[in-house]
């Protein structure tokens, strides 16, 4: 059995919702039939066709119960008009397009905490044609990759994982495969590229697609200590790296999203081992196209409040007194590591990335 076959038959982590709710507006969308087919094939018994567009039964008697119910529910909805217009998303890509909002994982530092309102249910968009139309209307436009010297060869780029992990829900949605296949076919032109980041490893179906190198899959990776302690409900690091190797061998451009970096324990040894494992995984892959995006841990007052409600016993460090306050041009506040710590980590990572993975292009550090 080759690596592709093993990943098809036995992904280490595939999320299957306990409950599926389909809003009235989504029921007539063509892609909804594919979502229902996939959910039934995955063994989901509770598929509810709602009489209206309001989701029901998500709240429990406590915040923890509400969290558990929402995290086990997939809602099939129609993306509102505000979600259909691609938005700039520097420094990752030219534009953001959303296949869904919400994530089934249980990361204790969740990036979505504080940015999405209500119970953390995963909402997949049934009006997929309208969502992907933005690729066609915005091809050739943008300032991050399109027309730039450094990244112009990537074409116009579209980030699909700003508000979800699209591979994490792919088993029951099929949205990611549809997007990759349509962009690969040239439907939106030759000079566009999709991008997504994932902590999952169920890539078997994606290996068979005629992607034409127009989708870059980046695997969200971390030191073993950080991943084991804070990234619940995701594929373990060895499985993610195995999946990355399989995707690279299938001709996909691949990438590392090393995030969120945390200087805990012997962090240099931990992250050094990670980079060495990546190098071993990609050894022998011809002409691998590898990028790296490095993101340090940060939090906002709103995200801290939400995360402590979801994970009251977390050991995640969110001490404002030990951090530096950083304000956005719109007045938002986030807490980042002090300048000395940031400088130390940046110097180490840029040096070691070049030494251990000389073929990787560092796109940005933040």
C-alpha positions in Angstrom: 0.0 0.0 0.0 1.5 3.4 -1.0 1.3 6.5 1.1 -1.7 7.9 -0.8 -3.7 4.7 -0.3 -2.9 4.7 3.4 -4.0 8.3 3.8 -7.3 7.5 2.0 -8.1 4.6 4.2 -6.9 5.7 7.5 -6.6 9.5 8.2 -5.7 9.9 11.9 -8.2 12.7 12.4 -11.5 13.2 10.4 -14.2 15.3 12.0 -17.7 13.9 11.7 -20.5 16.1 13.2 -23.1 14.6 15.4 -25.7 17.0 14.1 -26.3 18.7 10.8 -28.8 21.6 10.4 -29.7 22.9 6.9 -31.3 26.3 6.7 -34.3 26.8 4.4 -32.2 29.1 2.1 -29.5 26.5 1.7 -31.8 23.6 0.9 -32.2 24.5 -2.8 -28.5 25.2 -3.4 -26.9 22.7 -5.8 -23.9 22.0 -3.5 -26.2 21.1 -0.6 -27.0 17.8 -2.2 -23.3 16.9 -2.1 -23.0 17.9 1.5 -25.9 15.7 2.4 -24.5 12.8 0.5 -21.1 13.1 2.3 -22.7 13.4 5.7 -24.9 10.3 5.1 -21.8 8.4 3.8 -19.9 9.4 7.0 -22.7 8.0 9.1 -24.4 11.2 10.3 -27.9 10.2 11.4 -29.2 13.6 12.6 -29.7 15.8 9.5 -32.3 18.4 10.1 -34.0 20.4 7.4 -35.0 23.7 9.1 -38.2 25.5 8.3 -36.4 28.8 8.3 -32.9 30.2 8.4 -32.4 30.3 12.2 -30.3 27.6 13.8 -31.8 25.9 16.8 -30.8 24.0 19.9 -27.2 25.1 20.1 -27.3 26.6 23.6 -27.1 24.4 26.7 -27.4 25.1 30.4 -23.8 26.2 30.7 -21.1 27.7 28.6 -19.3 24.4 28.4 -22.4 22.6 27.3 -23.1 25.2 24.6 -19.5 24.9 23.4 -19.8 21.1 23.2 -23.1 21.2 21.3 -21.9 23.8 18.9 -18.6 22.1 18.2 -20.4 18.9 17.3 -22.8 20.6 14.8 -22.4 21.5 11.2 -24.7 24.2 9.9 -25.3 24.4 6.1 -26.2 28.0 5.4 -26.1 30.6 2.6 -23.2 33.0 2.7 -24.6 36.6 3.1 -23.7 39.2 0.5 -21.1 40.7 2.8 -19.2 37.4 2.7 -19.2 37.2 -1.1 -16.9 40.1 -1.8 -13.3 39.1 -1.5 -11.4 41.2 1.2 -7.7 42.0 1.3 -5.8 39.7 3.6 -2.2 40.8 3.9 0.4 39.4 4.5 -0.9 36.0 3.5 -2.6 36.6 0.2 -4.2 39.2 -2.1 -7.8 38.3 -1.1 -9.8 36.2 1.3 -12.6 33.9 0.2 -14.6 31.9 2.8 -15.8 28.4 2.2 -17.1 28.2 5.8 -16.9 30.0 9.1 -15.9 28.0 12.3 -13.6 25.1 13.0 -14.1 21.7 14.6 -10.7 21.7 16.3 -10.2 22.5 20.0 -7.1 24.7 20.0 -6.8 26.5 23.3 -5.3 29.5 21.6 -8.1 29.5 18.9 -7.6 32.4 16.5 -11.4 32.7 16.0 -12.2 33.3 19.6 -13.4 36.8 20.0 -13.9 37.3 16.2 -17.0 35.1 15.7 -20.1 35.8 17.6 -22.4 33.2 19.3 -21.8 29.5 19.9 -18.8 28.2 17.9 -20.8 26.1 15.4 -19.2 25.4 12.0 -21.1 27.0 9.2 -20.4 25.8 5.6 -21.6 27.9 2.7 -23.9 26.1 0.4 -23.9 28.8 -2.3 -20.5 27.7 -3.5 -20.8 29.1 -7.0 -21.3 32.6 -5.6 -18.4 32.2 -3.1 -16.0 31.1 -5.9 -17.2 33.8 -8.3 -15.0 36.2 -6.4 -11.9 34.4 -7.8 -13.0 35.4 -11.3 -13.9 39.0 -10.5 -10.6 39.7 -8.6 -8.1 37.8 -10.7 -5.3 40.1 -11.7 -5.9 42.5 -8.8 -4.2 42.7 -5.5 -1.1 44.0 -3.8 0.3 41.1 -1.8 1.3 38.8 -4.6 -0.4 39.9 -7.8 2.1 42.1 -9.8 4.8 42.1 -7.1 8.4 41.3 -7.6 8.8 39.0 -4.7 5.7 36.9 -5.1 4.3 37.8 -8.5 5.0 34.2 -9.8 2.2 33.0 -7.4 -0.4 35.0 -9.4 -3.4 36.4 -7.7 -3.8 34.6 -4.4 -6.9 33.7 -2.5 -6.8 32.6 1.1 -9.5 30.0 2.1 -8.6 29.4 5.8 -9.1 32.8 7.4 -12.2 31.6 9.3 -12.0 27.9 9.1 -9.8 24.8 8.5 -11.3 23.7 5.2 -9.6 20.3 5.3 -10.9 19.6 8.8 -14.5 19.7 7.4 -13.8 18.4 3.9 -15.0 14.8 4.7 -18.6 16.2 5.1 -18.6 19.2 2.8 -16.6 18.6 -0.4 -16.2 22.3 -0.8 -12.4 22.3 -0.8 -12.1 19.6 -3.5 -14.6 21.5 -5.7 -12.7 24.7 -5.4 -9.3 23.1 -6.1 -10.7 21.2 -9.2 -12.4 24.3 -10.6 -9.3 26.5 -10.2 -7.1 23.7 -11.5 -9.3 23.4 -14.7 -8.5 27.0 -15.6 -12.1 28.2 -15.1 -10.8 31.4 -13.5 -7.7 31.8 -15.7 -4.2 30.4 -15.4 -2.7 33.1 -13.1 -4.6 32.4 -9.9 -3.7 30.4 -6.8 -5.8 29.1 -3.9 -4.2 28.8 -0.4 -5.3 27.2 2.8 -3.8 26.1 6.1 -4.7 23.0 8.0 -4.0 21.0 11.1 -5.6 17.8 9.7 -4.3 15.0 7.5 -7.2 13.6 5.5 -5.7 14.5 2.1 -6.5 11.3 0.2 -9.2 12.8 -2.0 -7.1 15.9 -2.8 -4.2 13.7 -4.1 -6.3 12.6 -7.0 -7.4 16.0 -8.2 -6.0 17.7 -11.3 -4.9 20.8 -9.4 -2.3 22.0 -11.9 -0.2 23.5 -9.1 -2.8 26.2 -8.5 -3.4 25.5 -4.8 -0.8 25.8 -2.1 -1.6 23.7 1.0 0.2 24.9 4.1 0.3 22.7 7.2 0.0 24.4 10.5 2.9 23.0 12.5 4.4 23.6 16.0 6.8 22.1 18.5 5.6 18.8 19.9 5.2 20.4 23.3 2.9 23.2 22.1 0.9 20.9 19.7 0.4 18.2 22.3 -0.6 20.7 25.0 -2.8 23.1 23.2 -4.1 21.6 19.9 -6.9 19.2 20.8 -9.0 17.5 18.1 -6.4 17.8 15.4 -4.0 15.4 13.6 -0.8 14.9 15.5 2.4 16.4 14.1 3.8 13.2 12.5 0.5 12.7 10.6 0.5 16.3 9.4 4.0 16.0 8.1 3.2 12.7 6.4 0.3 14.4 4.7 2.5 17.3 3.6 4.9 14.8 2.1 2.1 13.2 0.2 0.8 16.5 -1.1 4.3 17.6 -2.2 4.8 14.3 -4.1 1.4 14.9 -5.8 2.8 18.1 -7.2 1.1 20.6 -4.9 3.0 23.6 -3.7 3.3 23.2 0.0 4.0 25.4 3.0 4.6 25.6 6.7 2.5 27.8 8.9 4.7 27.7 12.0 2.2 29.1 14.5 1.7 30.2 17.1 5.3 30.2 18.2 5.6 30.1 22.0 9.0 30.3 23.8 8.1 27.7 26.4 10.5 25.0 27.7 13.5 24.3 25.6 11.9 26.0 22.6 15.0 26.0 20.4 15.3 22.2 20.7 11.6 21.7 20.1 11.4 23.9 17.0 14.8 22.6 15.8 13.4 19.1 15.9 10.3 20.2 14.0 12.4 21.7 11.2 14.6 18.6 11.0 11.4 16.5 10.8 10.1 18.6 7.9 13.5 18.2 6.1 13.3 14.4 6.5 9.7 14.3 5.3 10.5 16.2 2.1 13.9 14.5 1.4 13.8 13.1 -2.1 10.8 15.1 -3.3 11.8 16.6 -6.6 11.4 20.3 -7.2 9.4 20.8 -4.0 7.9 24.3 -3.7 8.1 25.1 0.0 7.2 28.3 1.8 7.2 29.3 5.5 5.0 31.7 7.4 5.9 32.3 11.0 3.4 33.7 13.5 4.0 34.4 17.2 1.4 33.9 19.8 -0.8 36.9 20.6 -4.2 37.5 22.1 -6.8 40.2 22.6 -8.9 41.0 25.7 -11.9 39.7 23.9 -10.3 36.4 22.8 -8.8 35.9 26.3 -12.3 36.1 27.8 -13.8 33.7 25.3 -10.9 31.2 25.6 -11.1 31.1 29.4 -14.8 30.4 29.1 -14.1 27.5 26.7 -11.0 26.2 28.4 -11.1 27.3 32.1 -8.3 25.0 33.1 -5.9 26.0 30.3 -2.2 26.4 30.9 -1.9 28.8 28.0 0.0 31.9 29.1 -2.2 35.0 28.6 -0.6 37.4 31.1 -1.0 41.1 30.0 1.7 42.2 32.4 4.4 40.0 30.7 3.4 41.2 27.2 3.6 44.3 25.1 0.4 46.1 24.2 0.1 46.7 20.4 -2.6 48.9 18.9 -4.0 48.7 15.4 -4.8 51.8 13.3 -8.4 51.2 14.2 -7.8 51.2 17.9 -7.8 47.5 18.5 -5.6 46.1 21.2 -3.6 42.9 21.2 -0.9 41.6 23.5 2.4 40.3 21.9 5.7 39.2 23.3 8.1 41.9 24.4 10.5 43.3 21.8 13.6 41.4 23.2 11.8 38.1 23.0 10.5 38.8 19.5 13.9 39.7 18.3 15.5 36.6 19.8 12.9 34.3 18.3 13.0 36.0 14.9 16.8 35.8 14.7 16.8 32.1 15.7 14.0 31.1 13.3 15.4 33.0 10.3 18.9 31.5 10.8 17.7 27.9 11.5 15.1 27.9 8.7 17.8 28.8 6.2 20.2 26.3 7.7 17.9 23.3 8.0 15.5 24.0 5.2 17.5 26.0 2.7 14.9 25.6 -0.1 12.1 27.2 1.9 11.0 30.8 1.2 10.1 32.8 4.3 7.1 34.9 3.3 6.7 36.8 6.5 7.2 36.9 10.2 4.7 38.5 12.5 
